Amino acid sequence: MAVAAGPAELVRCGQKDELYRSGLRSGAGTALHGIAGARRWLEWRREVELLSDVAYFTLSTLAGYQTLGEEYVNIIQVDSTKKRVPAFLRRAIFVSLHTVLPYCLEKGLLHLEHELQAEADESRTSQSSPALGLASRTPVRNWIQKQVGPLTEQQKKTVLQMVYVLRQCIPLLHRLHLAVFYISGTFYHLSKRIAGITYLRFGRLQEDESIRSSYKFLGIISLFHLLLTIGVQMYSFKQKQRARQEWKLHRNLAHQKNTTKEKTTGRHSRCTLCLEERRHTTATPCGHLFCWECITAWCNTRTECPLCREKFHPQKLIYLCHYQL
């Protein structure tokens, strides 16, 4: 007699499938490492993992067979009617959502974030470093660059914030779905929930009700923990926004004071990075002067002087208090 599979079987099935997928990824990565070397392996590691996952589900789910995890717990996939196996299109949608979509989403957001940051760095340092940003680009990054190019600076900042929020929300969405699974005990993977694929179990008695109760309790705890995590992240985000606004206010006040002093003394100085009047003058070990914010941002990517290219550690920067020139 067939009954709906319980959460314990679905969890064991998912863990077993993940174990076999990890073994397939490791074997494919070892083969690529031995054939093409460590550099190519590092460059194509995520693509090899994607191909391994696609091959695993193509040879099992897409071909109409059970996966190794499903065989282990003796469950089969069924559609929403629970009377027949899912159609080929439904299985293809599940495989695409479970393997290809996460890869494309991760790569797309990563390239978009890097491109937006590169645009900001180029606009800030184009005068002092003309060769910046001329490194080799992939076709995906070239396409993203064409889409990002027409945007204004404010739009780029908005998109960059949206990318950051989206990357933070994706893990939270997975945690929310897992908590819902613990409570309902139906869909272990988000891709199967979207595709409408459930499971039936054969050859065993109905699962003990105490097991389902324990999973529901775990789901409630997971839900409360998720809400607490979201609250902490929102509070931290507000604190950072408040600190950033206070810093901008302090910087503007200091800039007004420096402007007044320079007007009275008739002396003007500019930072070669931002090409504006220097604020919070900071000296490098080689003696060149920049804004504190500009040179520290520069040191996040390069540990050398923007003018003479002398190497130095960021700890060697000297903040000049009460500097009048």
Secondary structure, 3 states (H helix, E strand, C coil): CCEECCHHHHHHHHHHHHHHHHHHHHHHHHHHHHHHCHHHHHHHHHHHHHHHHHHHHHHHHHCCCCCHHHHHHCEEEECCCCCCCCCHHHHHHHHHHHHHHHHHHHHHHHHHHHHHHHHHHHHHHCCCCCCCCCCCCCHHHHHHHHHHCCCCHHHHHHHHHHHHHHHHHHHHHHHHHHHHHHHHCCCCCHHHHHHCCEEEECCCCCCCHHHHHHHHHHHHHHHHHHHHHHHHHHHHHHHHHHHHHHHHHHHHHHHHHHHHHHHHHCCCCECCCCCCECCCEEECCCCCEEEHHHHHHHHCCCCECCCCCCECCHHHCEECCCCCC
